[in-house]
Amino acid sequence: MVDPLTSRIWMHRCLFLVIASAIIFIRLLPVSPTYHGIPGPDLTLAFALAWVQRRPDYVPALLIIAVFFVQDLVFWRVPGLWTLIVLLATEWLRKRELRLREMPFAVEIAMTAVILVAMVLLERLVMTVLMLDQPPLGRVLLQALTTLIAYPVVIGLSRLAFGLKRAVPGEVDDLGHSV
């Protein structure tokens, strides 16, 4: 029999994979191919950042690599570049998760904003060095802004629908191990 902690971790990992797959599927639907307005948020990135800051063990690095590499291939991005940038950002957040537990929500939003801008600028820097075609900077920054606006909604949905909450200092799991 599987202990409750392990089953909860694997259930959330599978749930993240299902959410990411659903987002990819929805983005592939030809709903309005001629629309050139405000770009939508990168919800997969918002979920990854939110979950890594709340429960880093639910979203391991290999899962992030798999999901974002598939997105690179499906959406015709430079294979592996955005995946590497997302992996660097999430691992940076993962290492600071204990300190982030005690910070207020406004600080988390500000940190997420800085991380999103840094990710966009790093991608543009690498693409400039490699002399690759790039989308307009304004459009990419606008997508980062819509992702940041969607971030609190993603956190609320994760909390209410999936029971994902931030571990509090001193919290222990079902087996008595510190979280």
C-alpha positions in Angstrom: 0.0 0.0 0.0 1.2 3.5 -0.9 1.5 6.0 2.0 -0.7 9.1 1.7 2.2 11.5 1.3 3.5 9.6 -1.8 0.1 9.3 -3.3 -0.6 13.0 -2.8 2.7 14.0 -4.4 2.1 11.8 -7.4 -1.5 12.9 -7.7 -0.4 16.5 -7.9 2.4 15.7 -10.4 -0.2 14.0 -12.6 -2.5 16.9 -12.1 0.1 19.4 -13.2 0.7 17.2 -16.3 -3.0 17.2 -17.1 -3.3 20.9 -16.6 -0.3 21.6 -18.9 -1.7 19.2 -21.5 -5.1 20.9 -21.4 -3.5 24.3 -21.8 -1.4 23.1 -24.8 -4.6 21.6 -26.4 -6.6 24.8 -25.9 -3.8 26.9 -27.3 -3.7 24.7 -30.4 -7.4 25.2 -31.1 -8.0 27.5 -34.1 -10.4 29.8 -32.3 -9.4 33.1 -33.8 -6.3 32.9 -36.0 -6.5 36.5 -37.2 -6.6 38.1 -33.7 -3.7 40.5 -33.2 -4.7 42.1 -29.9 -3.3 41.6 -26.4 -1.5 38.2 -26.1 -2.9 35.8 -23.6 -1.0 34.7 -20.5 1.4 31.8 -20.4 -0.7 29.8 -18.0 1.6 26.8 -17.9 4.4 29.1 -16.7 2.1 30.7 -14.2 1.1 27.3 -12.8 4.8 26.2 -12.7 5.9 29.3 -10.8 3.0 29.2 -8.4 3.4 25.5 -7.6 7.1 25.7 -7.2 6.8 28.5 -4.7 4.1 26.6 -2.8 5.0 22.9 -3.0 8.3 22.4 -4.8 8.1 18.6 -4.4 4.9 18.5 -6.5 6.7 19.9 -9.6 10.1 18.2 -10.0 12.6 19.5 -12.5 12.2 16.6 -14.9 8.4 17.3 -15.1 9.1 21.0 -15.9 11.7 20.0 -18.6 9.2 17.5 -20.2 6.3 19.9 -20.2 8.1 23.0 -21.5 10.2 21.1 -24.0 7.0 19.7 -25.5 5.7 23.2 -25.6 8.9 24.4 -27.4 8.4 21.8 -30.1 4.6 22.2 -30.5 4.7 26.1 -30.6 7.8 26.2 -32.9 10.1 28.0 -30.4 13.8 27.4 -30.2 13.9 23.8 -28.8 15.2 23.9 -25.3 15.9 27.6 -24.9 12.7 28.5 -23.1 12.8 25.2 -21.3 16.2 26.0 -19.9 15.2 29.5 -18.9 12.1 28.2 -17.1 14.1 25.5 -15.4 16.7 28.1 -14.2 13.9 30.3 -12.8 12.0 27.5 -11.1 15.2 26.0 -9.6 16.1 29.5 -8.3 12.7 29.7 -6.7 12.9 26.2 -5.4 16.1 27.0 -3.5 14.4 29.9 -1.8 11.1 28.3 -1.0 11.8 28.2 2.8 12.4 31.9 2.9 9.4 32.6 0.6 7.0 30.9 3.0 7.2 33.8 5.4 6.9 36.6 2.8 3.6 38.4 2.2 1.7 37.9 -1.1 2.7 41.3 -2.4 6.4 40.4 -2.2 5.7 37.1 -4.0 3.9 39.0 -6.8 6.8 41.5 -7.1 9.4 38.6 -7.1 7.4 36.8 -9.8 7.2 40.0 -11.9 11.0 40.4 -11.6 11.5 36.8 -12.6 9.2 37.1 -15.6 11.0 40.1 -16.9 14.4 38.5 -16.3 13.2 35.4 -18.2 12.1 37.5 -21.2 15.3 39.5 -21.2 17.5 36.4 -20.9 15.7 34.8 -23.8 16.1 37.9 -25.9 19.8 38.1 -25.1 20.4 34.5 -26.1 18.4 34.9 -29.3 20.3 38.1 -30.1 23.6 36.5 -29.6 22.5 33.6 -31.8 21.1 36.0 -34.3 17.7 34.4 -34.3 14.4 36.0 -35.4 12.6 37.5 -32.4 9.0 38.5 -31.7 8.6 42.2 -30.9 9.7 43.1 -27.4 6.5 44.9 -26.6 4.4 41.9 -27.4 6.6 39.6 -25.3 6.5 42.0 -22.3 2.8 42.3 -22.7 2.5 38.6 -22.5 4.6 38.6 -19.4 2.3 41.3 -17.9 -0.8 39.2 -18.7 0.9 36.2 -17.2 1.5 38.3 -14.0 -2.1 39.4 -14.0 -3.2 35.8 -14.3 -0.9 34.6 -11.6 -3.2 35.5 -8.6 -6.0 33.7 -10.4 -3.8 30.6 -10.9 -2.9 30.7 -7.2 -6.6 31.0 -6.2 -7.6 28.2 -8.5 -4.8 26.0 -7.3 -5.8 26.6 -3.7 -9.6 26.2 -4.1 -9.8 23.5 -6.8 -6.7 21.5 -6.1 -6.0 22.1 -2.4 -2.5 23.4 -3.0 -1.5 25.7 -0.2 1.9 27.0 0.9 3.5 25.1 3.7 3.8 27.1 6.9 7.0 27.1 8.9 7.2 24.1 11.2 4.5 22.1 9.3 4.9 18.4 9.2 3.4 15.8 6.8 1.3 12.8 7.6 4.5 10.8 8.5 5.9 13.5 10.9 8.6 14.8 8.5 9.0 18.5 8.2 7.6 20.0 5.0 
